[in-house]
Amino acid sequence: MFHPWRALRALAHVRLSWVAMPDGAPGRTNGVDTIWLDKSLDQVERRCAVTHELIHLERKHLGCQPPAIEAEVCAETARRLVRIEHLTAGLAWSRSFGELADELWVTPEVLRDRFKSLTEAEWSILLGVELQQH
């Protein structure tokens, strides 16, 4: 399981600031050495937001990114936070999307991004189908 707080702790040069985000965004980064998280976030939202911002930092994104880049960061956030084996296990018993998100300790938005970014091989795992090799 990916531990965003451990990853953040390993980056001694990065400062985390808790603020009231004026635009309602959960977080931001300058792409170099600072992450700002909204102080109203709950624990799951914090976990998802810090992972998202860490990916922007890794990629050295400065300022707002175009929608295509933001979608890539959302997909990578979802992949790191929701491993396929955990998704498969949760789908076996969960009765709703919200319940599955709670079990996986992610926001519904991150879970949606995970489904949107599933590879063909991952879909096969979820559906219990073996891929044909061509």
C-alpha positions in Angstrom: 0.0 0.0 0.0 1.3 3.5 -0.9 1.9 5.7 2.2 1.8 9.3 1.1 2.8 10.6 4.5 5.9 8.4 4.5 6.7 9.7 1.0 6.3 13.3 2.1 8.4 12.7 5.2 11.2 11.4 3.0 11.3 14.8 1.1 13.0 16.9 3.8 13.0 20.0 1.5 9.2 20.0 1.1 7.1 22.1 3.5 3.5 21.3 4.2 1.2 24.1 5.1 -2.4 23.8 6.3 -4.5 26.7 5.0 -8.0 27.7 4.1 -7.9 27.4 0.3 -9.8 30.4 -1.1 -11.1 28.6 -4.1 -12.2 25.4 -2.4 -9.4 23.3 -3.9 -8.2 20.5 -1.6 -4.5 21.3 -2.3 -1.8 23.0 -4.3 1.9 22.8 -4.8 4.5 25.2 -6.2 6.1 22.1 -7.8 9.4 22.7 -5.9 9.2 22.8 -2.1 5.8 23.5 -0.8 2.4 21.8 -0.6 -0.7 23.6 0.7 -3.6 21.5 1.9 -7.0 22.8 3.0 -7.3 22.5 6.7 -11.0 21.5 6.4 -10.2 18.1 4.7 -11.0 14.9 6.5 -8.3 12.2 6.9 -9.3 10.4 3.6 -9.4 13.6 1.7 -6.0 14.6 3.1 -4.5 11.2 2.0 -5.8 11.7 -1.5 -4.8 15.3 -1.8 -1.3 14.9 -0.5 -0.7 12.0 -2.9 -2.0 14.1 -5.8 0.3 17.0 -4.9 3.3 14.7 -4.4 2.9 13.6 -8.0 2.9 17.2 -9.2 6.1 17.7 -7.2 7.7 14.6 -8.6 6.9 15.9 -12.1 8.1 19.4 -11.2 4.8 20.9 -12.4 4.9 24.7 -11.8 1.5 26.4 -11.6 -1.8 25.2 -13.0 -1.6 22.4 -15.5 -3.7 21.8 -18.7 -6.6 19.4 -18.3 -4.7 16.5 -20.0 -1.9 16.7 -17.5 -4.2 17.0 -14.6 -6.1 13.9 -15.8 -2.7 12.0 -15.9 -2.0 13.1 -12.3 -5.4 12.0 -11.2 -5.0 8.6 -12.8 -1.6 8.1 -11.2 -3.0 9.2 -7.8 -5.7 6.6 -8.2 -3.2 3.9 -9.2 -1.0 4.5 -6.2 -3.8 4.6 -3.7 -5.9 1.7 -5.1 -4.0 -1.4 -5.9 -5.9 -3.8 -8.2 -5.9 -6.6 -5.7 -7.6 -4.4 -3.1 -10.1 -3.2 -5.7 -10.9 -6.8 -6.6 -11.3 -7.8 -3.0 -13.6 -4.8 -2.2 -15.8 -5.4 -5.2 -16.4 -9.0 -4.0 -18.5 -7.8 -1.1 -19.2 -4.0 -1.3 -22.8 -3.0 -2.0 -22.2 0.5 -3.2 -19.7 2.8 -4.8 -19.5 4.8 -1.6 -19.0 1.7 0.6 -16.1 0.6 -1.8 -14.5 4.0 -1.6 -14.7 3.9 2.2 -13.2 0.4 2.3 -10.3 1.5 0.0 -9.8 4.7 2.1 -10.1 7.0 -0.9 -12.6 9.6 -2.0 -15.3 8.7 -4.5 -13.5 10.9 -7.0 -10.3 9.0 -6.7 -12.1 5.7 -7.0 -13.8 7.0 -10.1 -10.4 7.9 -11.5 -9.2 4.4 -10.8 -12.0 2.8 -12.8 -11.4 5.3 -15.6 -7.7 4.4 -15.7 -7.9 0.6 -15.6 -5.8 -1.1 -18.2 -7.1 -4.0 -20.3 -5.2 -6.4 -18.1 -6.7 -4.9 -14.9 -10.2 -5.2 -16.4 -9.5 -8.9 -17.1 -8.5 -9.4 -13.5 -11.6 -7.7 -12.2 -13.8 -9.7 -14.6 -11.9 -12.9 -13.9 -11.1 -13.4 -17.6 -7.8 -14.5 -19.0 -6.4 -12.4 -21.8 -5.7 -14.1 -25.1 -2.1 -13.7 -26.2 -1.9 -12.7 -29.9 
